[in-house]
Amino acid sequence: MADRIRLTIGRFFAKFDTVPTSTLANKLGVNDRTMQRMRDGTNEPSDGTLRRMLELIDAHDAEALATDEERLARAEQLRANHEKRQRDIALSAYKDNREKRYPRWFDRVIANMNAGDYQQVIDTILDHLDDPITSPSIPKEAYPYIVHALGTAFYRTGRNLEASQYSTEAIVALNKAHPNDKPTKLEAWCIIIRGLSKMRMWRTREAFADFEEAILVDREVDGGYYNALCCASLLNAEDLVGLWTGRYIEAAARFGFDDINDVLDRVENDKDLDFFRKLPIFKDFKERLLQIQSEKQKRSK
C-alpha cells in the first residue's frame, strides 16, 4: 500500500512539476506548507488528498491523449455544466441607454450568441476584425461590445486564455471610447468574464481580484458576488467566505427574485462551494436568502 502511495505521489509531481505549489495546494484542498512537505516526501497525503491527486492525474492523461473530437466534446460538456450555475449572458441584455451604431453583420452575431452557437460568433467576429475593409469601419462606440461578445464566446467554448485576452481588450477599448462616462454594466461583465476564465485556469486569487473589481465598477452586477464567494471557498479561506457571505446577503435585497432562486439551486451542487457547504455559516446563508426571497414575494403581491 505504501509503495502505491509513493508511486502516485511521484506520478503526480512528475506531471505537474511546472505548476506553482500554491496552485496545486488549492486544487488538493491543503495549505502550501503541507503541499511542499508532500513534494519533499516528508508528509503522506490523506485518503481524500490522494483521491484528488488521482483525479487530477486522470484528467491530465485524458486531455493529453484525447482526440480533437473528444476535446471539443469535453469543452461542450464543460460549457453545459457551467450553464447550470451561471445565468445566460446575452449581449442583447445590456441596457445602458446608449445609442451604438452596430455594423449590420453584428445582427448575426447577436442571433448566434442567443442561440448558443458560440463558434459561429467567434468565426464571424474574427473574420470582420481581420478584414482590412470592414475592420476600420467599425464604430468606436460599438467596438467594445463586439470584442466583449468575442471574449464571451471564447469563454463559452472553454478557450479561457483567449477569453481573458479579449475581455481585457474590450475594457481597454471601452476606456478609449468613453473616457469620462463608461457604461458600467458592460465594463463589469467584461471583468467577470475575465475572472471566470482565470478560475478555469486555476488562477483563483487573480479571479477573486477581478470579481472584487467588477463590484467596485457596478455593485448591481450579481455575478461578482457569487463568484467571489466561489473563489473564497476554493481558497479554503473561512474568513473570506464569512465576509463574502455577508456581502452577498447585503446585496441580495437588490437582486431579482429569479436571481436568488437560481443561487439557492446552485449552492447545493456547485463543486466550487464544497468548502463553504462544510461550514456552519452555510445553513445561515440559505435561511437568510429564503427570508429575502419570501419578503420579495410578499411585496410583489
Protein Blocks (a to p, Z undefined) as FASTA:
>chain_A
ZZmmmmmmmmmmmmmmmpcfklmmmmnopafklmmmmmnopaccdfklmmmmmmmmmmmm
mmmmpcfklmmmmmmmmmmmmmmmgccddfklpcghpacdddfklmmmmmmmmnopaklm
mmmmmmmmmpmklmmmpcfklmmmmmmmmmmmmmmnopaklmmmmmmmmmmmmmmmmmml
ccfklmmmmmmmmmmmmmmnopamlmmmmmmmmmmmommlmklmmmmmmmmmmnopaklm
mmmmmmmmmmmmmpcfklmmmmmmmmmmmmklmmmmmpmklmmmmmmmmmmmmmmmmmmZ
Z
